[in-house]
């Protein structure tokens, strides 16, 4: 293994004083919910997750939110206020701190904020105002409620300190409870916790003072604040600077970080994807740093590359680099960067599937890291196989490649056939669409790992049964994907004439176009996933008008909420029209350029004139003929990815990973 070389990124691997502690480098794990706690208790999986990030190079870790006040009863959060949790908390802290990494617990409450459908009858808040997304109206905390909450948070902080934690982070951003007190849009109280800036900051000031009184000056206290929550009349950069200046004036706070967005239409700013610039909030952080001299600041938001992180620090834009999603994807991000192994990093693709998992009440998971939470996750290597086999993989998309490289790394002789001229399958097409660039990290990593393991790849070959038999395989893996099904509403003649292509074929052809096309492009959407709307953006760059027609009552139904809001935003900004609860009428006359859309309930017709392109995105279907061709060639036969059942990117890599380790 290559030797540690911190000088490779001198700013990233320089020490930093935070309060009474000195961090060994500038890599911080930003808070990410794992849902690995069971029955509100610390589990082995939760300890392993955090210990692996410490072992992999992080110098500071902010935990997922914990329950630190007695009214907090969420089943997936560790109950810090309960004395019975102490043994688990001590085990958690020891596993991280022994790696020379400071562990901080995040203290927050969502308040009225809610990502899920429905309203939360147990919500508490600053004022009887509805959440901007769920319209939940909270119970208004009385002065007595606030005093008891502050006392609980301080007592829990002291318990964390006794159990070995180095500090706490107070999350006052993202539309959480503390943010709700800070914002004039969310706080219309007339008592001492409302009114002017001083009143709105009083809760946080009193909480910090109570924690300092309970824990002393050696205990790290950091705060995450809103930098720009994207709500009119709420908190923008100017207000953020005023809040930060007021809160830091006492000298009781050890670091700050600024997050964007809120529980509102601006939620997509919370976890930016690749539809915008990389590291989009660094400039704002640097501006705020200018009004907070001497205060360590953590940069957050779509920072994925070590060189990028080092550059942010080098130009003085921040003092710490907060990595949430990138350290979910690769806990050894820092370790690999320090050893010159950047190519070995499994990079975050910024797809927010991790966020979708936890908001859908599933354990934290990742598209590009099928081993999240495994005890051996850091810099993992496949275990050698007990017996060497000859294995043929049909398909070089991300499911097939994941199985192929792992099988090869375990010592098997593996050959993978790809019908296309490049690796990545259908995922490669997505990388050429708006916002899809990061997906290339998946197959780039797989390709490199495969080359190191001796994987043999034959591209541009649509493998026949005789090709596979000539290899005399012990096992055959079919991972050749699936195709979009022909819409049952469309006349067969449209298919026979070839005048209506599926969206994949349409996009593959249009990617070469640069000249704008006159007329209207219509996209019939029965897919509701990211690729469909990225394709709609491509169409809008080329056509005068784009109309999405869907039989559902809204678009992007199958996309994580944090991404769906971004899709809706871009459709509005780009002028992409959306026609919901509609189907394409088979009596439409494409020759005349008139498309008829019928209401799914009433049958009422709406005409779309000047249509020059009709395409469709539908549920995919595997080709049973292809599967049957290879089913009886070898003693072992496996089908994975979309060839087994059309699914997500996460499902594809997970299935390939599992099979590669089992075969």
N, C-alpha and C positions, 0 to 999 in steps of 0.2 A: 504494500500500500504506500502511496506517496506520502511524503512527510508534511507535517503542518507548516504552512508558510503564510502567516498573517500579513506579511509585507505585500502579498499579492493584492490585497485590498486594504491599504493602510488605515483608511478612515473607518471602514466597517469593522475592523478588528482592533481598533484602539480602545483602551479602557475608558470608562466614563463614571464620574462620581454622580450618584443619585442619592440625595440625602446623605445619610451616614454610611452608605454602601458604595463600593466601587465595582462596577460591572466589568467583566472581562472583555466584552465587546459591545457592539451597538445593536445587536439583533434581539428584538423583543417579539414574543408570541402575543399577538393581540387576542383579546377574548373571543372564543368560539364555543358555542354550546355543543356538547358531545352527546347528550342523552345517554351517557354510559353509567350514570348513577342509577341504582335500583333501590326502590323504596326509600328514597331520600338519603341513601347512604353511599359512602365511598366504596367502590368496587375495584377488583384487580384490573379490569379493563381500563377504568378511568386512571388509575395510578400508572399503568403501562403507557397510556397515551401521553401523559405529561412528562413522564420520565424519559420517554423516547425523544421528545422535542428538546429536553435539556441535554441529553446525551448527544443529540445531533447538532448542537452548536449554539442554541439560544442562550443568552445570558440573563434574560428576564422573561418570565412567563406570567401573563395575566390570565387567571383561570376563567372558566365559564361563570356566569352569574350564580351566586349561591343564595340560599335563603338565610338571611341574617337578622330578620325581625320575626317575632312570633306570629304575626298575621300571614306570613308568607308560607304557603303550604304546597307549592307546586311539586308534584311527585318526581319530576326529573331533576330537581335541584337538591344539592347536598344541604341538609338542614344544620347549618352552623350554630344556630341559636340553641340547639339541643345538646346538653352535656354528653349524651350517649354517643354523639358523633366524634368525640375527641380522639379515640384510638384510630379511627379511619383518617381523620385530618392529620394526625401526627405521621401516619404511614405515608400519606400523600406528600406532605411537606418534605419528609426525609428523602423520599425517592427523587425529588427534584433538587433539593438544596445540596445533596451530596455530590451532585454533578457541577458544583460551583455555578449554580443558576438560582437567581432569586425568584421565589414563588409569591405572587400577589393574588389575593382573592378579589374578584370583582363584586362590588356591592351595588345593587340597583333594584328597581322594581319597575315593571312595564307601565304601572299606573293605568291610565285609560287605554293605552296603546295595545292594539291587537292585530296580528297579521292574518288570523284565521277568519273564516266566515262565522257569522253569529256574533252575539254580544256577550261580554263578560260581566255577570252579575256581581262578581267579587272585586271588581276593579275599584281602586282608590285613586284620588286625584286632587289637584289643587283647587279646581272649580267644577261646577256642574255644567261642563261644556262637553259636547260629543267628540270622540276620537274622529279624526278626519277620514279614516278608512272604514272602520267597523261601525261608527256612530255609537259606540259604547259611551254611556254617560256614567261617570264614576261616583262612588260615595265620596263626598268632600271631607277631607281630613280636617278635623277640628284642631285647635291649638293643643289640646290634651293628646289627641292621636299623634300629632307631630312630635311632641315631647317624648312620648313612649317609644315611637319609632327611632328617634335619635338615640335614646338610651339603649335600645336593643342593638342598634348597629354598632354603637361603641362597645358594648359588652361582647358582642360577637367578634369584633376586631381584636379585643383583648384575648379572647379564646383562641383565635387564629394565631396570635403572637405566641401564646403559651405552647401551641402545637407545632411551632416551627416555621410558620409563614413569615416572610420578610416584610409584608405590607398589604395594603389594599388599594384598589382603584375604584373610585366612585364614578359610575357611568351616568353622566348628566347630559348625554346627547341622544340621538336616534329617536327622539320623542318619548323617552322613558320618563319616569316620574319626576326626577330632579330637573330634567329639561322642561317639563310642564310647569314647574314652579318658576323657572328662569324666564320663560317666554311671556310677553304681554298678550300674545294671541291665545295662550292656553290658561293664563292666570289672571283672573279679574277679581281676586280677593281684595277686601278692604281692611283686613287686619294687618298685623306686623309682618306677615309672610307674603304680602302682595303690594300693589301700588307701584312705587318707583323702583329703580334698579336695586337700590339697597335693600328694600323689602323683599324683592323677588330672589335676591341672593342670600337672604338671611338663613334659610334652611341649610344650604350647603355650608355657610360660614359656621353655624352652630354645630353641624355634624363634624366638620373638620376639627373644631376646637374640642369636641367631646372625645373624638378618637385620639387626639394628641394627649389629652388629659389621662385617658385610659392606658395608652401604649407608649408614651414618651417620644423623644425626638429621634430614636434609632429606627423607628418603624416607618417604612416608606408609605406616604400617602400621595397618590396621583389622582388626577381628575381628567376625565374625558368630557370635553365641552362641545357644544354645537359651533361649528365654524360658519356655516351657512345652511340653515335648515330648509331653505327653498320655499318658505311660506311668507306671503305678504303680511306685514305687520308683526312679524315674529323676530327672529334673530338672524341677521346677516353679518358680514365681516366686521362692520363698525361696532355693532352691538356685542359681538363676540369679543372684540378687543377690550371693550369697557368692562364686560363681565370678568374676563381673565385678569385684568389689571386690579379690579376690586378684590377678587378672591385671593390673589397672590400677594397682596400688600402686607398681610400679616406674617409672611415668611413661614407659614405652616405647611405649605404644599411643596412637594419634591419634584414633580414633573407634571406637564400638561400634554394632552393630545387633543386634536380637533377632528371631529367627524362631521359628515354632511348628511343632509336629508332628514326626514322625520317620518312618523307614522301618518303619511299623507301621500298625495300624488307625487311627492318628491322622494319617496322611498327608494327608487332606483338609484339615487345618488349615494345611498348607504353602502352598496356593494357594486361599484362601477364595473361594467363589462367592457368588451373591446369595441363597442360602437363609438366610443370617444377616444380621447387621448390617453396614453399611459401616464400613470402617476399624476392624475388630473388635479390633485389638490395640493401639490407641493408648493406652488406659487403662493397660494393663500397661507399655507403654514409659514412660509418664509416671511410674508408680510406681517403676520401676527407675531412672529419671533422678534421682529424689529421693535415692537412696542413692549416686549417682555424680556429685557436684557437680563442675562444670567439664569433664566429659567429653562431647564432642559425641556425640549419639545420633541415629541414623537411624531414622525410622519406616518400617515395612514393612506391606504387607497391605491390598489392596482400597482403595487411595486412588486415585481416578480423576479428581477434579474440582479445578481450580485454587483455587476458593474454599475447598473442604474442606481442601486442603493448606495454604493460607495460615492458616486457622483453627487447625489443629494447631500450627503454629509460633507463632501469636499468643498462645495460652494456655500456651506453654512446655512442651508435651508432648514435643517433639523439636526437634532443631536442623537436621536434614536430612530431605528427603522422598525415600524410595527408591521409584522407579517401575520396575517390570519390564514387566509386560504393557501398561500404558498407553503406554509409549514404543515398544513393538513395534507397537501399533496406530497411533500417530501420532508420528513422530519430532519433529515440529514442535510438540508439545504446549506446551512452554515459550514458544516464539516466538509462537505464536498467543495464548496467555494474556497475554503482555506487551503485545500490541498490541490488546487488546480484541476479539479474534476467537474467543472461546470457542465460539461456535456453529459455527465452521468446524473444530473439533477432531473427528477421528474417534475417538470414545470407546471404550475397552475395554469389552466386554460381559461380561467375567469368566467366559467359558465354558470356558477352559482347553484350547481346541483347539490353541493354540500348544504347550502342554505335551505334548499327545497326539502332535503331529507329531514333536517331537524324541525322545520316548521310543519312537516307532515307527521311528526311524532315518531320518526325513525331514528336509529342511531346514526351519528355522523358518518358520511361516506363520501367518496370522491371518484370522479370519472377517470382520473389518471393515477390513482393510487388504490388498487384493490385491497391493500393490507392495512387500511386505517384501523388503529386500535389493536393490531396484533402485537404480541409481546416482543417479537423479533423484527419489528418494522424498520428500525434504523439501518440503513445501508444493507438491506436484505439481499441474500444470495440464495438461489434455489438449492435444495438438498440433492446430492447425487442419487440417481436412480439405482435400485437394487439390480436391475438387469437392463442392458442396453437394447433398445428397440430401433427398428426402422419405421419412421413415421412420415406419412404424406399429409400435408395440409392443403385443402382446396380453398383458395381465397386468401388474399393478403390485405384484407381490411383489418380493423383494430382488434376484432375478436380472434381471427386466425393468427395474426402476428403475435398477440399476447401468449396464446397457447404455444406457438412455434418457438419463440425465443426461450421461453422457460423450459420447454422440453429439451431443446438443444443444450441449454446451460446445465441441465441435469445429466447430460452425457448421451442422450439419444442422437441418432443420425436422422436429421429432419430435412425434408425438402418441402418448400411451399410454392404452389403454383398460383400465379395471379393473372387473370385475363387482361387486365389493363397494363399500361406501360410503366406505371409508377405504384409505389406502395401506398397504402392508406384506404383503398376502396372508395366507398361513397363519402367517407369522412373527408377525403382530400377535396372533393367538390365543395363541401361546406366551407373549407378554409379559404376559398376564393370569393366567398360571399361577404357582404358587410358584417363585421363583428365576429367572423368565424376564424380569423387568423390563428388564434391560440390553440385550436384543436390540432394543429400540426405537431404540437409538442408530444402528443400521444404516440403517433406512429414514428416520429423522429427518434424518440427514446427506444421504442421497440426495435427499430431498424438497427440502431447502434448496438443495443444489447444482443441482437441476433448475430451481427457480424462478429462480435467478440466471442460468441459461443459456437461459431462455425455453422450457423444456419445457412442452408443453400436455398436461394430464391430464384425461381424461373418466372420472369415477367413477360407479358405479351403472349401468354400460352393459355388457351382455354383447354384445360386438361381433359383428355378422353380416358376411358376406362383402361385402354391398352397402355397409356403413359403411366398410369398408377400401378398397374400390374407389373410393368417392367422393373419397378423399384422393389418388388417383392416385399411389400410393407407388412409389419406386424399390426399396424394401426392406421386407420384413415380418419381424418378429421375434416368434415365439410363445414366451411364457414364462408360460403359464397354469397351471403346476403339475401335480399328479397327485392321485389319490384313493386311499384305502386299499382294497385288494382284499378282496372278500368271502372269508372263510376257507373253504377247500374242505371242511373238516371239518363245517361247519355245514349243516343241512338248508336247502334252497331255500325251504321254507315260512316259515322265520324271516325271510328277506329279503322275501318277498312280503307278509307280514303287517306288516312294519315294526316288529317288536317288539324287534329287536336292532340298535341304531344303531352306526355306527363311532365311535371315540373322539372324533374331532373334532366330529361332530354332537352327541354326548352332552355334551361339555364346553361347547360353545357355548350349550347350553340350561341347563346346571347353573350356569353362572357367575352367573346371575340369582337363584339360590336362596340363601336365608339360613337357612331353617328346616331343622333336622335331619330326616332321613328314617329311618324304621325299616326294619330288614331288612339284607340283605347285598348289596353290589355286587361283581360279579365282573368282572375285567378280563382278557381273554385276550390275552396278550402274545406277539406274533411280530414285535415291532419292536425292542426292546432299546435304545432311545435315550432321551435326557433327557426329552423331552416326555411319554412314556408314564408315567414315574414321578412327574413333577410333577402329571400328571393323577390319578394314584393318591392323591397327597397331598390334592388337592382333593376327591376322592371320600371320603376318610377324614374330612374336616371335616364332611361331610354325612350319611354313613351309619354305622350302628352297627358294621358290620363290612365290611372290604374284603379280598378275596382276589385275588391275582395268580396266574393259571395260565399256565405257559409250557412249551412242549415242550423248551426248552433246559435245561441242567443248572444254570444260575444266571441271575440277572437282570443287567441293565445290561451285557451282554457288549460292546456297541458303544460304550460310554462310556469316556472317559479314566479310567485307574485312580484318579487323584486325585479325580475326581468320583464314580466308582462306589462308593468307600468311603463317601462322604457319603450317597449314595442308600441303601446298605445300612444305614447308621447310622440314617437317618431312618425307614426302614421298620420297624426294630426299635423305635425310640422311640415311633412313632405306633401300633404294633400292627397294621401292615399285614402280612397273612399271605402267604407265598409258597409256591406249590405247583409244584415243578419237575418236569421230565420227565413232563409230563402234557398231555393234549389233551382238548377238550370232547367228550363222547360224544353222538352225534347222537340217541340215544334219551332224552336228558334231557327231563323234562316241565316246561317253563317255567310252564305253567298252574298246576301244583301248587307252584311255587317251589322245586323240587328240581333241582339241576344235578349231572350225573354227570361226573366227571373220570376219564379212563382213563390208566393208566401207559403210556408210549409203547413200552415193551419187553414188559411182561407182560400188558397189558390189564386189570390189576386195577383195580377201580372204587372211587373215593372219592366219597362224596356230600357236596354242600354244600347245606344246607337254608336255607330262608327267603330265597331269592334274589329280590330285587325289581328288580335291574338286571343285565343282561349286556351288555357292550360289548367291542369288540375294537380292537387296534392291530396292523396288519399291514403288510407291505411295500406301498409305493404303486405305482400303475400310471398312466401317462399315458393320455389319451383320444385314440386315433388318429383319431377322427372330427373332433375339433376341429382337430387338426394338418392333416388332409386338406382341411378347409374353406378354409384360407388358403394352401395350398402353391403354387398356380399364379397368384396374383394379381399378383405383382410379379417383376421380373427377378431380384431377390435374395430368398432365403428362408432363415431361420435358426430353429433351435429350441434353446433353452437352459434351464438349470435343471431342475426336476423334469419338465417337459414333454419334455425330451430323455431323461433317465434319472434317476429319483429318487436324490438324493444329500444331502450335508450342506449346512449353511449356508455353509461355506467354499467348497464347490464351486459353489454358486449365485452368490456374489459374484465368484468368480474367473472363471467363464464369462461373466457379464455384463460384467465389466471388460475382458476380452480382446476380446469382440465389439465393445463400444463403441469401442475403439481401432482396430479393424480395418475396420469397416464404412465 
